[in-house]
Amino acid sequence: MRNVGAVGQCAAAALLGALSFAATEHVQAAEYAQGIYVLGNRGPLAGVIPPPGFYFESETYFYQGYLGGNRVFQGGGVVAANVKIDFSANFASPIWVTPIEILGGNLGFSVTIPFGTPDVAAAAVLSSPRIDRIVAGREHDAIFNVGDIYLASFVGWHSGNFHWTATVLGVVPSGSFENGQLSNIALNRPALDLSGALTYLDPALGYELSVVPGITVNWINPATHYLTGTEFHVEWSASKYLSKDLSVGLVGYFYDQLTGDSGSGDKVGSFKGRVVSLGGQIGYTFHAGEIPISTNVRVYREFDVKNRFQGTATYLTLSAPLWVAPPKSTPEPKAIVTKF
């Protein structure tokens, strides 16, 4: 980025002061305006887990959003205003549902590795650790990188038409984070997400209802010394099966930051974010021989946004079994001999 003279530095300082003052009501919440829990990733049948076995899921995620009106964004130590994001990523997840039972529910594990290219453009850069001083000008980053690793453990239960799960999700920084870079799919902050999911599925009438509430607790980003506050999120879906393999319905999510951001690296203050979204989904299961492959497309449009990006999120999900354990055989009843 080009050097600026004394006049330019004064102008940049004035711009930073003006935008910081204007941002007291409209500031970006959470570092990078992203939680480690990606909103909308759990939709229809969220409370249903499959039989014991090995499975694979691939989730492709697209997000386009904008943070305008001179509102401030902080990510990777960079403070900027009027930011656009065009985010594409893939989340690859091997899943193992074990035959082990806990309180009558099956125990499972999953590992998720995200990779992709966040395309981030800022109309005004106010400060950056790359040059350690106030600057003024545009910046654009679009760099392919690997995200932090998601490790999850879950237990799932079934009773009639009701299915429910409890999930503990931990995030381990992958080491790919670059300080001073706007385009980071890795957020570099350890975090723990606790969530539950409840699904009502009536196979006779073909109705499905799911709700997934959760809370995310974040630890500080050691590279930027920024601590994102505790976050609450809930997702829901309401679908109708038009056939055994085809479903359509509504989906949505709600996010609210419970505590403000902090840390010595926080340059925008303790502010909380909120967002609501509504969208639709279509799901279809086709068969490759005897292997069922489930596909699902979900589109969310965000509104009622406070201190976050506002945009559209799209998911394309593919999942298939790699190996399913054979059902347990029930022993034949022994004949009872009665003596007379």
C-alpha positions as CSV (number, residue, x, y, z in Angstrom):
1,M,0.0,0.0,0.0
2,R,1.4,3.4,-0.9
3,N,2.9,5.8,1.7
4,V,1.0,9.0,2.5
5,G,2.4,12.3,3.5
6,A,1.8,14.3,6.7
7,V,-1.4,15.8,5.2
8,G,-2.7,12.4,4.2
9,Q,-2.0,11.0,7.7
10,C,-3.9,13.9,9.3
11,A,-6.8,13.3,6.9
12,A,-6.7,9.6,7.7
13,A,-6.7,10.3,11.4
14,A,-9.6,12.6,11.0
15,L,-11.5,10.0,9.0
16,L,-10.8,7.3,11.6
17,G,-12.1,9.6,14.4
18,A,-15.2,10.6,12.5
19,L,-16.0,7.0,11.6
20,S,-15.3,5.8,15.1
21,F,-17.7,8.4,16.5
22,A,-20.3,7.5,13.9
23,A,-19.9,3.8,14.7
24,T,-21.0,4.1,18.3
25,E,-24.5,2.9,17.1
26,H,-23.5,1.0,14.0
27,V,-20.3,-1.0,14.6
28,Q,-19.4,-4.4,13.3
29,A,-19.9,-7.0,16.0
30,A,-17.7,-10.1,16.5
31,E,-14.3,-10.2,14.9
32,Y,-14.7,-10.6,11.1
33,A,-18.5,-10.4,11.7
34,Q,-18.5,-14.2,11.9
35,G,-19.1,-16.7,14.6
36,I,-17.3,-20.1,14.5
37,Y,-20.8,-21.5,14.2
38,V,-21.9,-20.9,10.6
39,L,-25.6,-19.8,10.7
40,G,-27.9,-21.9,8.7
41,N,-25.7,-25.0,8.4
42,R,-28.3,-27.2,10.2
43,G,-31.7,-27.4,8.5
44,P,-34.3,-30.1,8.0
45,L,-34.0,-33.3,10.0
46,A,-31.4,-31.7,12.3
47,G,-32.4,-33.8,15.2
48,V,-32.3,-37.1,13.3
49,I,-29.1,-39.2,13.3
50,P,-28.7,-42.2,11.1
51,P,-28.0,-45.8,12.2
52,P,-24.5,-46.7,13.4
53,G,-22.0,-46.5,10.5
54,F,-19.6,-44.2,8.6
55,Y,-21.0,-41.3,6.6
56,F,-19.6,-38.4,4.5
57,E,-21.1,-34.9,4.1
58,S,-20.0,-32.1,1.8
59,E,-21.5,-28.7,2.4
60,T,-20.9,-25.9,-0.1
61,Y,-21.5,-22.4,1.3
62,F,-22.0,-19.1,-0.5
63,Y,-22.5,-15.8,1.2
64,Q,-22.8,-12.3,-0.2
65,G,-23.1,-9.4,2.2
66,Y,-22.5,-5.7,2.7
67,L,-21.7,-3.5,5.6
68,G,-22.2,0.1,4.5
69,G,-23.3,3.5,5.9
70,N,-19.7,4.2,7.2
71,R,-20.0,1.3,9.7
72,V,-16.7,-0.1,10.9
73,F,-15.4,-3.7,10.4
74,Q,-12.5,-5.3,12.3
75,G,-10.9,-8.5,11.1
76,G,-7.3,-9.7,11.3
77,G,-6.3,-6.5,13.1
78,V,-7.6,-4.4,10.1
79,V,-10.2,-1.7,10.8
80,A,-12.1,-0.7,7.7
81,A,-15.4,0.8,6.6
82,N,-17.9,0.1,3.8
83,V,-17.0,-3.6,3.5
84,K,-18.3,-6.1,0.9
85,I,-17.9,-9.8,1.2
86,D,-18.4,-12.6,-1.4
87,F,-17.6,-15.8,0.5
88,S,-17.4,-19.3,-1.0
89,A,-16.3,-22.3,1.0
90,N,-16.7,-26.0,1.4
91,F,-17.1,-27.9,4.6
92,A,-16.0,-31.6,4.3
93,S,-17.2,-33.8,7.2
94,P,-16.5,-37.5,7.8
95,I,-19.1,-38.7,10.4
96,W,-19.0,-41.8,12.6
97,V,-22.1,-43.0,14.4
98,T,-21.0,-45.6,16.9
99,P,-23.0,-48.5,18.3
100,I,-22.2,-47.2,21.8
101,E,-25.3,-46.0,23.7
102,I,-25.5,-43.2,26.3
103,L,-28.8,-43.1,28.2
104,G,-30.4,-45.0,25.3
105,G,-29.0,-42.7,22.5
106,N,-26.3,-43.4,20.0
107,L,-22.9,-41.7,20.4
108,G,-21.3,-40.1,17.3
109,F,-18.3,-38.1,16.2
110,S,-17.5,-35.8,13.3
111,V,-14.6,-33.8,12.0
112,T,-15.1,-30.8,9.7
113,I,-12.4,-29.2,7.6
114,P,-13.5,-25.9,5.8
115,F,-11.6,-24.5,2.9
116,G,-12.4,-21.7,0.5
117,T,-11.9,-18.1,-0.6
118,P,-13.4,-15.2,1.3
119,D,-13.4,-12.2,-1.2
120,V,-13.4,-9.1,1.0
121,A,-13.3,-5.5,-0.3
122,A,-13.1,-2.4,1.9
123,A,-13.7,1.1,0.6
124,A,-11.7,2.7,3.4
125,V,-8.9,1.1,5.5
126,L,-8.5,2.9,8.8
127,S,-5.7,0.9,10.4
128,S,-3.7,-2.2,9.6
129,P,-1.0,-4.2,11.4
130,R,0.8,-4.6,8.2
131,I,2.2,-1.1,8.4
132,D,1.3,-0.3,12.1
133,R,-0.2,3.1,11.5
134,I,-3.4,4.8,10.3
135,V,-3.9,4.7,6.5
136,A,-6.6,5.8,4.1
137,G,-7.6,4.0,0.9
138,R,-9.0,0.8,-0.5
139,E,-8.1,-2.8,0.2
140,H,-9.1,-6.0,-1.5
141,D,-8.2,-9.6,-0.4
142,A,-9.3,-12.9,-2.0
143,I,-7.0,-15.7,-0.8
144,F,-7.7,-19.4,-0.8
145,N,-7.0,-20.9,2.6
146,V,-7.9,-23.7,5.0
147,G,-10.1,-22.9,8.0
148,D,-10.0,-24.0,11.6
149,I,-10.9,-27.6,12.4
150,Y,-14.3,-28.4,13.9
151,L,-14.4,-31.4,16.3
152,A,-17.9,-32.6,17.3
153,S,-19.4,-35.2,19.6
154,F,-23.1,-35.9,19.7
155,V,-25.7,-38.2,21.1
156,G,-29.1,-38.9,19.3
157,W,-32.3,-40.3,20.6
158,H,-35.6,-41.4,18.9
159,S,-39.1,-41.9,20.3
160,G,-41.9,-42.4,17.8
161,N,-42.1,-39.3,15.6
162,F,-39.7,-37.3,17.8
163,H,-35.9,-37.3,17.3
164,W,-33.5,-35.2,19.3
165,T,-29.7,-34.7,19.7
166,A,-27.2,-33.0,22.0
167,T,-24.0,-31.7,20.4
168,V,-20.7,-30.4,21.8
169,L,-18.6,-28.7,19.1
170,G,-15.0,-27.5,19.6
171,V,-12.9,-25.4,17.3
172,V,-9.1,-25.9,17.0
173,P,-7.2,-23.1,15.2
174,S,-5.5,-24.6,12.1
175,G,-2.6,-22.2,12.0
176,S,-3.5,-20.8,8.6
177,F,-4.6,-17.5,9.9
178,E,-2.7,-14.4,8.6
179,N,-2.7,-11.3,10.8
180,G,-3.4,-8.1,8.8
181,Q,-5.2,-10.1,6.0
182,L,-8.9,-9.4,5.4
183,S,-9.4,-12.8,3.6
184,N,-9.2,-15.4,6.4
185,I,-11.5,-18.4,6.5
186,A,-9.7,-19.4,9.7
187,L,-10.8,-17.2,12.6
188,N,-8.0,-18.3,14.9
189,R,-10.0,-18.3,18.0
190,P,-10.7,-21.4,20.1
191,A,-14.4,-21.8,20.8
192,L,-16.9,-24.2,22.2
193,D,-20.5,-24.5,20.9
194,L,-23.2,-26.3,22.8
195,S,-26.4,-27.1,20.9
196,G,-29.5,-29.2,20.9
197,A,-31.8,-30.2,18.1
198,L,-35.4,-31.5,18.1
199,T,-37.2,-32.9,15.0
200,Y,-40.8,-34.0,14.7
201,L,-41.1,-36.2,11.6
202,D,-44.5,-37.7,10.6
203,P,-43.7,-40.2,7.9
204,A,-47.4,-40.9,7.3
205,L,-48.5,-37.3,6.7
206,G,-45.0,-36.2,5.4
207,Y,-44.5,-33.2,7.8
208,E,-41.2,-32.3,9.3
209,L,-40.4,-29.6,12.0
210,S,-37.0,-28.9,13.4
211,V,-35.5,-26.4,15.9
212,V,-31.8,-26.1,16.8
213,P,-30.8,-23.7,19.6
214,G,-27.2,-23.2,20.7
215,I,-24.7,-21.0,22.6
216,T,-21.1,-20.3,21.5
217,V,-18.4,-19.4,24.0
218,N,-15.2,-17.8,22.4
219,W,-11.7,-17.5,23.6
220,I,-9.3,-14.7,22.6
221,N,-7.6,-14.6,19.2
222,P,-3.9,-14.7,20.3
223,A,-2.8,-13.0,17.0
224,T,-5.1,-10.0,17.3
225,H,-5.9,-10.0,21.1
226,Y,-9.6,-9.6,20.2
227,L,-12.2,-11.4,22.3
228,T,-15.5,-12.0,20.6
229,G,-18.5,-12.1,23.0
230,T,-20.8,-15.0,23.8
231,E,-23.3,-15.7,21.1
232,F,-26.8,-17.3,20.9
233,H,-28.2,-18.8,17.7
234,V,-31.3,-20.8,16.8
235,E,-32.2,-22.4,13.4
236,W,-35.5,-23.9,12.4
237,S,-37.2,-25.6,9.5
238,A,-40.8,-26.6,8.5
239,S,-41.1,-28.9,5.5
240,K,-43.5,-31.1,3.6
241,Y,-42.6,-34.3,1.8
242,L,-44.2,-34.4,-1.6
243,S,-42.9,-37.9,-2.1
244,K,-40.6,-40.3,-0.2
245,D,-37.6,-38.6,-1.7
246,L,-38.7,-35.0,-2.3
247,S,-39.4,-32.3,0.2
248,V,-39.9,-28.5,0.2
249,G,-40.3,-26.0,3.0
250,L,-39.2,-22.9,4.9
251,V,-36.0,-22.4,6.9
252,G,-34.6,-19.5,9.0
253,Y,-32.2,-18.5,11.7
254,F,-31.9,-16.0,14.5
255,Y,-28.6,-14.8,16.0
256,D,-28.1,-12.5,19.0
257,Q,-24.8,-11.6,20.7
258,L,-25.3,-11.9,24.5
259,T,-22.1,-10.2,25.6
260,G,-20.0,-7.5,23.9
261,D,-16.5,-7.9,22.4
262,S,-13.4,-7.0,24.4
263,G,-9.6,-7.5,24.6
264,S,-6.6,-5.2,24.1
265,G,-6.9,-5.6,20.3
266,D,-10.5,-4.5,20.2
267,K,-10.5,-1.1,18.4
268,V,-14.2,-0.7,17.8
269,G,-15.6,-1.1,21.4
270,S,-18.0,-3.5,23.1
271,F,-20.9,-3.9,20.7
272,K,-23.4,-6.7,20.1
273,G,-24.8,-8.0,16.9
274,R,-28.2,-9.4,15.9
275,V,-29.6,-10.9,12.7
276,V,-32.8,-12.7,11.5
277,S,-33.2,-14.6,8.3
278,L,-35.9,-16.4,6.4
279,G,-35.6,-18.6,3.4
280,G,-36.6,-21.8,1.6
281,Q,-35.3,-25.3,1.0
282,I,-35.7,-28.2,-1.4
283,G,-34.4,-31.6,-0.6
284,Y,-34.1,-34.7,-2.9
285,T,-32.7,-38.2,-2.3
286,F,-31.6,-40.2,-5.3
287,H,-30.0,-43.6,-5.5
288,A,-26.7,-44.7,-7.0
289,G,-27.4,-48.4,-7.0
290,E,-28.3,-49.2,-3.4
291,I,-26.6,-46.1,-2.0
292,P,-28.9,-43.3,-1.1
293,I,-27.4,-39.8,-1.7
294,S,-29.3,-37.0,0.0
295,T,-29.1,-33.5,-1.5
296,N,-30.5,-30.2,-0.1
297,V,-30.4,-26.6,-1.2
298,R,-31.2,-23.8,1.3
299,V,-31.3,-20.1,0.7
300,Y,-31.5,-17.5,3.5
301,R,-32.2,-13.8,3.2
302,E,-31.2,-11.7,6.2
303,F,-33.1,-8.8,7.7
304,D,-33.5,-6.9,11.0
305,V,-29.7,-6.7,11.1
306,K,-27.7,-4.9,13.8
307,N,-23.9,-4.5,13.8
308,R,-23.4,-7.3,11.2
309,F,-23.2,-7.9,7.5
310,Q,-26.6,-8.1,5.7
311,G,-26.8,-10.4,2.8
312,T,-27.9,-13.8,1.4
313,A,-26.6,-17.2,2.4
314,T,-26.9,-20.3,0.1
315,Y,-26.1,-23.9,1.0
316,L,-25.7,-27.0,-1.2
317,T,-25.5,-30.2,0.9
318,L,-24.6,-33.7,-0.3
319,S,-24.5,-36.6,2.1
320,A,-24.1,-40.4,1.7
321,P,-23.4,-43.5,3.7
322,L,-19.9,-45.1,3.3
323,W,-20.8,-48.1,5.5
324,V,-23.8,-48.9,7.6
325,A,-23.7,-51.5,10.4
326,P,-26.1,-54.4,9.8
327,P,-29.0,-54.4,12.2
328,K,-28.7,-56.3,15.4
329,S,-30.1,-59.8,15.1
330,T,-32.6,-60.7,17.7
331,P,-32.1,-64.2,19.2
332,E,-34.9,-66.7,18.5
333,P,-37.0,-67.5,21.5
334,K,-36.1,-70.8,23.1
335,A,-38.8,-73.4,23.2
336,I,-40.3,-74.0,26.6
337,V,-40.8,-77.6,27.5
338,T,-43.5,-78.2,30.1
339,K,-43.6,-81.5,31.9
340,F,-46.9,-83.0,32.9
